[in-house]
Amino acid sequence: MYSDTFQHLLDRTAEVCGIHPEYWDIFGKHHVTSAQAKQEILEAMGVSAKDAGSLEQSSAERAIREWERLLPPAVVTSSGPVQLLLSLPVDQEDAVARFTIRPEAGGSSEFELSLAPLPKLETLE
């Protein structure tokens, strides 16, 4: 059986990683995602979820990796405006970002954006 602390940590990590706590199947039947399923999915995603200690450490490492990445590796969206969150080291907040958008239908568009005027939403130390 899982301790309340481990269960809470597992639920929070699963949510952050996009694992839903429940779902409806194609036949209209409701399912609750079990703790074991959450652990196995997290393990498949590279997040160690054997116990509270490994889950906490692995979650912290994942959060740091996300902060160190300028942008997500891929963004899936419908047409229209898209807002992206950038993660930058403090010494580069006045830099210029260059990025390429490659739609699924083909082609590409390149952009250059000054980062200085962008609002700062969060910080991590």
Secondary structure, DSSP 8 states (H G I E B T S, - for coil): ---HHHHHHHHHHHHHTT--SEEE-TTS-EEE--HHHHHHHHHHTT---SSHHHHHHHHHHHHHHHHHSSS-S-----SS---------GGGTTSEEEEEE--TTS--EEEEEESTTS-------
